[in-house]
């Protein structure tokens, strides 16, 4: 996938608000894992997606139109967030129908923090995606925090923890752009 254009389209509370049949790639992960930063890195637009050091800032389903024919969709994060239990429960009630009922969804980009053990919520999301047979890619963020020789062993450690093959995890860095081309090539397999 060669990204030539990217623009914010809208924020919504459910997947039924978007019209048309453009394929969608959704980005999920715990709060503060770097979903917005990854979208910015992939599109080479530093301010396309709003980023924050405060977990839980993404509170709606945010649609970004890529090359006028594909949507990148930034979903609210799961896990720790500075929000009430009611708000967090509301996000969950948005995310599940989006993932299960959305015919335009072609792939879920599931982000995990490469520096820490996958959380129980990460593992629960993986089980959810497998149960509903939703195609997904696992993306390890913040890999710039490791030396080059440490990345592969860390990916193996994450793969072992999640019960997947090491080649199923894509190491990335939003700071350096590491992994960008490999990930975009993988996305192409789902939308073409």
Residue pairs with C-beta under 8 A, 6 or more apart in sequence:
1 66
1 67
1 70
1 184
1 185
1 187
1 188
1 191
2 67
2 184
3 42
3 43
3 44
3 66
3 67
3 184
4 67
5 65
5 66
5 67
5 68
6 43
6 45
6 48
6 64
6 65
6 66
6 67
6 72
7 48
7 64
7 65
8 48
8 49
8 62
8 63
8 64
9 63
9 64
9 65
9 71
10 17
10 18
10 62
10 63
11 60
11 61
11 62
11 63
12 18
12 60
12 61
12 63
13 60
13 61
13 94
14 61
14 94
14 97
14 98
15 61
15 97
15 98
15 101
15 102
15 104
15 105
18 63
18 71
18 104
20 104
21 103
21 104
22 65
22 69
22 70
22 71
22 104
23 69
23 70
23 71
23 104
23 106
23 190
23 191
24 70
24 71
24 72
24 73
24 102
24 104
24 105
24 106
25 70
25 71
25 72
25 73
25 105
25 106
25 107
25 108
25 109
25 187
25 190
25 191
26 73
26 75
26 98
26 99
26 105
26 107
26 108
26 109
27 35
27 38
27 39
27 72
27 73
27 74
27 75
27 108
27 109
27 111
28 35
28 75
28 77
28 78
28 95
28 99
28 108
28 109
28 110
28 111
28 125
29 35
29 77
29 78
29 110
29 111
29 112
29 122
29 125
29 141
30 55
30 77
30 78
30 79
30 80
30 111
30 112
30 113
30 119
30 121
30 122
31 55
31 56
31 77
31 78
31 79
31 80
31 81
32 53
32 54
32 55
32 56
32 77
32 80
33 77
33 111
33 112
33 113
33 141
34 111
34 113
34 141
34 142
34 174
35 49
35 58
35 74
35 75
35 77
35 111
36 49
36 50
36 51
36 52
36 58
36 74
37 49
37 51
37 141
37 174
38 109
38 111
38 139
38 141
38 172
38 174
39 48
39 49
39 64
39 72
39 74
40 46
40 47
40 48
40 49
40 51
40 174
41 172
41 173
41 174
41 177
41 180
42 72
42 180
42 183
42 184
43 64
43 66
43 72
48 64
49 62
49 64
49 74
50 57
54 82
55 77
55 79
55 80
55 81
55 82
56 76
56 77
56 80
56 81
56 82
56 83
56 88
58 74
58 75
58 76
58 77
59 76
59 83
59 87
59 91
60 76
60 94
61 73
61 74
61 75
61 76
61 94
61 98
62 73
62 74
63 71
63 72
63 73
64 71
64 72
64 73
64 74
65 71
66 72
70 191
71 104
73 98
75 94
75 95
75 98
76 91
76 94
76 95
78 91
78 92
78 95
78 121
78 125
79 119
79 121
81 87
81 88
83 91
98 105
99 105
99 108
99 128
99 129
99 132
99 134
100 132
100 134
105 134
106 135
106 190
106 191
107 135
107 136
107 137
107 187
107 190
107 191
108 129
108 134
108 135
108 136
108 137
109 136
109 137
109 139
109 183
109 187
110 122
110 125
110 126
110 129
110 136
110 137
110 138
110 139
111 139
111 140
111 141
112 118
112 122
112 138
112 139
112 140
112 141
112 158
112 162
112 169
113 140
113 141
113 142
114 140
114 141
114 142
114 143
114 145
114 146
114 154
114 155
114 158
114 171
115 142
115 145
117 161
118 158
118 161
118 162
122 162
123 162
126 136
126 138
126 162
126 164
128 134
129 136
135 190
137 168
137 170
137 183
137 186
137 187
138 158
138 162
138 164
138 168
138 169
138 170
139 169
139 170
139 172
139 179
139 183
140 154
140 155
140 158
140 169
140 170
140 171
140 172
141 172
141 173
141 174
142 173
142 174
142 175
143 151
143 154
143 171
143 172
143 173
143 178
143 179
144 173
144 175
144 176
144 178
146 154
151 171
152 166
154 171
155 166
155 169
155 171
156 166
158 169
159 165
159 166
159 168
159 169
162 169
170 179
170 182
170 183
170 186
171 178
171 179
172 178
172 179
172 180
172 183
173 179
